[in-house]
Amino acid sequence: MNWDRIEGNWKQLSGTVREQWGRLTDDDLDVIAGRREQLSGKLQERYGIAKDEAERQLLGWEDYLEQHWFRP
């Protein structure tokens, strides 16, 4: 997934992030600002999960975005 597209649409996509990961705060979303590494780190921090698990969840979310937001 092209994270430049996510970063460019972050304000709109942050709602889907909150639906997926409700423990993330508005301040977290501001810090993340569409950056994958930041999102992965915040998931690890807020959910107490390992990096591998955060990456697995991100891949699932990316698949969702490709199907529902970024269809060609």
Residue frames relative to the residue before (quaternion, step in Angstrom):
aa qw qx qy qz dx dy dz
M 1.0000 0.0000 0.0000 0.0000 0.00 0.00 0.00
N 0.4059 -0.7035 0.5363 0.2295 3.51 -1.05 0.83
W 0.2697 -0.8073 0.5072 0.1353 3.56 -0.30 1.27
D 0.4883 0.6188 -0.4548 0.4145 3.61 1.20 -0.09
R 0.6362 0.5206 -0.3194 0.4714 3.57 1.07 -0.74
I 0.6460 0.5052 -0.3182 0.4756 3.57 0.99 -0.80
E 0.6553 0.5142 -0.3104 0.4581 3.56 0.89 -0.93
G 0.6822 0.4998 -0.2825 0.4528 3.58 0.96 -0.86
N 0.7519 0.3275 -0.1820 0.5425 3.58 1.20 -0.51
W 0.2431 0.8418 -0.4655 0.1249 3.55 1.28 0.30
K 0.6324 0.5435 -0.3507 0.4262 3.61 0.88 -0.84
Q 0.6884 0.4586 -0.2789 0.4879 3.59 0.94 -0.85
L 0.7183 0.4665 -0.2518 0.4506 3.58 0.93 -0.89
S 0.5330 0.6454 -0.4213 0.3491 3.60 1.12 -0.42
G 0.5749 0.5770 -0.3796 0.4386 3.60 1.16 -0.44
T 0.6677 0.4737 -0.3068 0.4854 3.58 0.97 -0.78
V 0.5878 0.5551 -0.3657 0.4611 3.58 1.15 -0.58
R 0.6733 0.4922 -0.2942 0.4668 3.58 0.92 -0.90
E 0.6204 0.5254 -0.3447 0.4693 3.61 1.08 -0.66
Q 0.6956 0.4773 -0.2612 0.4692 3.55 0.97 -0.91
W 0.8076 0.1017 0.0060 0.5809 3.56 0.91 -0.99
G 0.1644 -0.8631 0.4745 0.0534 3.54 0.30 1.33
R 0.5988 0.5787 -0.3682 0.4136 3.60 1.17 -0.32
L 0.5566 0.5917 -0.4053 0.4193 3.59 1.20 -0.28
T 0.3405 -0.7528 0.5351 0.1761 3.56 -0.91 0.96
D 0.6635 -0.4639 0.3873 0.4411 3.55 -1.31 0.13
D 0.6267 0.5268 -0.3355 0.4660 3.58 1.04 -0.73
D 0.6106 0.5381 -0.3454 0.4673 3.60 1.03 -0.77
L 0.6749 0.5013 -0.2997 0.4510 3.57 0.85 -0.97
D 0.6291 0.5232 -0.3345 0.4675 3.59 1.06 -0.69
V 0.6579 0.5001 -0.3031 0.4745 3.58 1.00 -0.83
I 0.6490 0.5327 -0.3132 0.4438 3.58 0.96 -0.91
A 0.0323 0.8703 -0.4914 -0.0025 3.57 0.98 -0.95
G 0.7360 -0.4538 0.2409 0.4408 3.58 0.95 0.86
R 0.5528 0.6080 -0.3975 0.4084 3.59 1.23 0.17
R 0.4983 -0.7111 0.4214 0.2615 3.53 -0.66 1.18
E 0.6689 0.5040 -0.3105 0.4496 3.60 0.83 -0.93
Q 0.6454 0.5134 -0.3190 0.4670 3.57 1.00 -0.78
L 0.6494 0.5077 -0.3158 0.4698 3.58 0.97 -0.85
S 0.6383 0.5223 -0.3245 0.4631 3.58 0.91 -0.86
G 0.6724 0.5039 -0.2922 0.4567 3.58 0.90 -0.92
K 0.6692 0.4898 -0.3022 0.4701 3.59 0.95 -0.83
L 0.6122 0.5296 -0.3546 0.4679 3.60 1.07 -0.65
Q 0.6420 0.5171 -0.3201 0.4668 3.56 0.96 -0.84
E 0.6825 0.5054 -0.2774 0.4492 3.55 0.94 -0.96
R 0.7496 0.4293 -0.2284 0.4490 3.60 0.73 -1.06
Y 0.7781 0.3389 -0.1719 0.5001 3.57 1.05 -0.73
G 0.3920 -0.7443 0.4657 0.2746 3.58 1.25 -0.10
I 0.4452 0.6842 -0.4545 0.3566 3.55 1.04 0.81
A 0.5706 -0.5869 0.4562 0.3490 3.53 -1.29 0.43
K 0.6746 -0.4990 0.3619 0.4062 3.54 -1.27 0.42
D 0.6347 0.5426 -0.3335 0.4376 3.60 0.96 -0.83
E 0.6681 0.4881 -0.2993 0.4752 3.58 0.97 -0.84
A 0.6232 0.5250 -0.3383 0.4707 3.59 1.00 -0.77
E 0.6561 0.5078 -0.3062 0.4669 3.58 0.96 -0.84
R 0.6278 0.5298 -0.3323 0.4634 3.58 1.01 -0.78
Q 0.6684 0.4905 -0.2967 0.4738 3.57 0.94 -0.88
L 0.6395 0.5239 -0.3253 0.4591 3.58 1.00 -0.77
L 0.6332 0.5261 -0.3350 0.4583 3.58 0.99 -0.77
G 0.6400 0.5183 -0.3184 0.4695 3.58 1.02 -0.76
W 0.6556 0.4994 -0.3012 0.4796 3.56 1.01 -0.83
E 0.6206 0.5336 -0.3346 0.4671 3.58 1.02 -0.76
D 0.6301 0.5236 -0.3291 0.4696 3.59 0.98 -0.81
Y 0.6307 0.5294 -0.3224 0.4669 3.57 0.98 -0.86
L 0.6694 0.5031 -0.3064 0.4526 3.59 0.86 -0.94
E 0.6527 0.5219 -0.3192 0.4468 3.56 0.93 -0.85
Q 0.6986 0.4678 -0.2689 0.4699 3.57 1.04 -0.74
H 0.8167 0.3141 -0.1198 0.4689 3.58 0.93 -0.88
W 0.7684 0.3425 -0.1905 0.5058 3.60 1.12 -0.50
F 0.8243 0.2513 -0.0800 0.5009 3.55 0.82 -1.00
R 0.1778 0.7893 -0.5654 0.1605 3.57 0.91 0.79
P 0.4822 -0.6636 0.4813 0.3089 3.57 -1.01 0.74
